[in-house]
Amino acid sequence: MNANDRTPADLLRSALAADPGRPLVTFYDDATGERVELSVATFANWVAKTANLLQGDLAAEPGDRVALLLPAHWQTAVWLLACSSVGVVADVGGDPASADLVVSGPDSLDAARACSGERVALALRPLGGRFPQAPDGFADYAVEVPGQGDRFAPYAPVGADEAALVVDGVELSGAEVVARARADAGRLGVGPGRILSGLSYGDWEGLSSGLYAALASGGSVVLCRNLDQVAEGVLEKRVVDERVSVTVR
């Protein structure tokens, strides 16, 4: 990756410039049997649309805080990079009552209602499907995002030293996220290979192994949700089929 990249959004731009067609995020849900593979270009398109939704329709500004109440999921990865693109702070598992906006999965809607700002709900259904009926008081992400623009430009430059992520109660700038991710990639020996992660996105280790370390090293991630429900022998086959070089669970 480009040594001058200083934010997660920079890392994605470099990945897009280097090889837009290669896989970036492959997602499995072992409770439903879902598998989704997103190339760099497809992932970046989702990020651009989400960033446009965030900056435009939701009127988020640099420095605003977005409480992300989401599990380890490919759409969560999209939101993390969209937040970095706009310059808002992604507060993972943060308190909705103190956030400017909240983004919730289907299992955390009651807690998300404590946010007095904009609320977005993700159904987390296969293929990015919408809710059968949008939750009261929430915008349905799957309804709102398709019509957004495929290219994104922030209203103001995003500073690498500005707050970008809150996880484990620690606030990190964009530059600190990138530095940590690069260090983790080196420690894990990911390189340009594939890392399979069965960890949650609730802490730095899960976020890094399930997204940032792969992005920082020019690699890709196989993100597995509900890995505890996988049948015997399936994981070993997946490691071979997906050409995984590092497994973290």
N, C-alpha and C positions, 0 to 999 in steps of 0.2 A: 504494500500500500504506500501511498504518498507520505513521506516523512513530515511534510508540512501540514498534514491534516490535524486539526486541533479540536474538532467537535465530532460527535457521532454523525451528524449530518454531512460533515466533510468526508468521513469514511465511506458513507454510502455513495456520495458523488464520485469518489475515486473508484469504487467498485463498479459503478455504472460505466465510467469511462474506460475501464480496463477490459471488462468482458461482460456485457449486459445479458448475454444468453445463458451464462452458467447458473446452476442452482444456488440459491442463497439460503432459503429457509424451506425445509421439508418438515411438515407437521403431521404427527400421528396422534389420534385420540383412541386409546386402547379400550375405552368404554363403549365407543360407538363404531369402531372400525374405520373411522375417517382417515384419509391420507390426502394431504394437499402439498404440492410442490410449487414453490414460487421462484422463478428466476430473479436475478438482480433487477432486470427491467420491470418485471411485473410487480415485485415488491416496491420498487421505487415509485411506480405509478400509484399504487395504493397509498404510499406515504405522501405523495404530492396532493392527491385528492383529499386526504385526511387533513393535511396542513392547510389547504384552502378552506376546508370546512371550519377548522379551528380558528383561523385568522379572519375569515370572512363572515360566515353565518353566525359563528359563536362569539365574534368580536374579541378574541383573546389577544392580549398584548404581551410583549416581552416582559418577563418578571412575574406574570400571573402564575398562579399555582393550580395545577390540575391534579385532583386526587384520582389515581388510577386504581380502581377496585376490580382488578381483572386477574385471571389465572395465567399460567404459562400457556400461551396460545399465539398463533401467528398474527392475529389481529392486535394482540397486545404489543408485539414487536413493532408493528406498524405505528401504533400510537406513540411508542417511545421515540421513534425516529421523527414522527411528525412534530412532537413537542420540541425536539431539538431543532428542527427546521424553523419553527416559528420563534423560538427563544423563550417559550414558557417552561416552567419547572414541572417536571413529572414527579409527583409525590406518590411513590408506590405504596399502596395500602394506607395512604394518608387520611387524615380526618376530614370528611366532606364538609363538616360545619365550618372549618376554617379555610376551605379552598374556594377559589374563584369559580371553578368549574369542577364537575365530577363526571367520570366515565366509568360506567358500571356494567358488570356482567349480570346475568339473570339471577344469580344467587345472592347478590348484595344490594338489590334495589331498595330495600327498606332502609338500610344504613345510608345509602346515597341520597335519600330524600332530605337529609339534614343540610345539604348544600342549598344555599339561597340563590346561587347563580345558575348558569346553564347546566342542564343535565342531559347526558347522552347515555343510551342503553345499547348494549351489544347482546344479541341473542346467542352468539357463539354457535350457531347452527352450521352444519356442513355447507361448504361453498359460500360462506358469508351470508346465509339466508336471514331474512327478517323475522321479527316476532309475528305470530298469527294476528295479534292485536298489540299495538304499541303500548307499553306501560304508561299509565297516567302520569303526566308531568315530565316525561322524557321524550327527547327526539330519538327515533330509531335510526341508529347508525347505518344500517343496511338500506334504509330508504333515502337518507340524506346524502350519502357519499357518492353514489354513482354519477350524479349530475355535476359533480365538482370538476374543476379544470384539471387537465393532465400535467400541467406544468405549474410550478410554484416559485414565487419570488417573495421573500419576506419584505414587509414594509420598511423594516429597519435592519441593518446588519446585526447578526447574532454574535456577540462577543464570546470568545472562548473562555474567558475568565469569569463570566457571569454564571450564576447558579443554573444548573441544568437538570439535576436529578437529586431526589431525596430517597434514600433507602437505608434500612437499619438505623433510622434516626440521624443519619449523617447526610449533610448537604454537600454535593459535589458539583464543581463547575464542569463545563464541557471538556476542558483540557484535562481535568482530573479523571473524568470517565475514560477518556482515550488512553491516558497514561496507565491507568489501572488495567484496562483491557489488554493493552500491549504486554504488560508484565505478566498477566495471566496466560496469554497466548504462548509466551516464551516458556513459562513454567510448565504448562500442559503439553508443550511440544506440538501445538496444533498446526502451525505453518499454514500452507494453503490447502490443508486437508479438511476432513469433515469431523465435527465433534457432535456426538450424540449426548443429549442431556435429558435426564428424567427428573431434574430438580424443578422446584416451583420457582416462580418469579418473585417470591416474597423477600429475598435477601440478595446481597451483591453476588454471592457465589452463583446463584441460580440465574441472575440476569447476565452475568459475564459468560458463563459456560453455555447459556441458552441463546446468546445473541452477540454481545459486545466483543468477546474474545475472537470469535470467528470473523466478525466484521473487521476487526483491527489487524488480523493476520492475512487477509485475503482468502480466508477459508469459507466454509459454510456450516450450517447447523442442522442437525436432525433433532427436532424438538418433540419430545414424547410426553403427552399428558396421560395420566392414569396408568403409568407404567406398571404399577402394582397389580393390575388386572390382566397383564399379558400372559398368554398361555405358555407352557413350558416349551422351550426351544425356539420360540418366536423371536425373542430378542437376539439370540445368537445369529439367526438367519438374517435378521434386519441389519445387523452390523456388517455382514458380508454383502448383502444385496445393495446397501447404501454406501458401501466402500468407506465405512467409518474408520478413522484413525485413532480417535480418542473417545472413551466412554466415561461419562460422569453421571452418577445416579445416587 
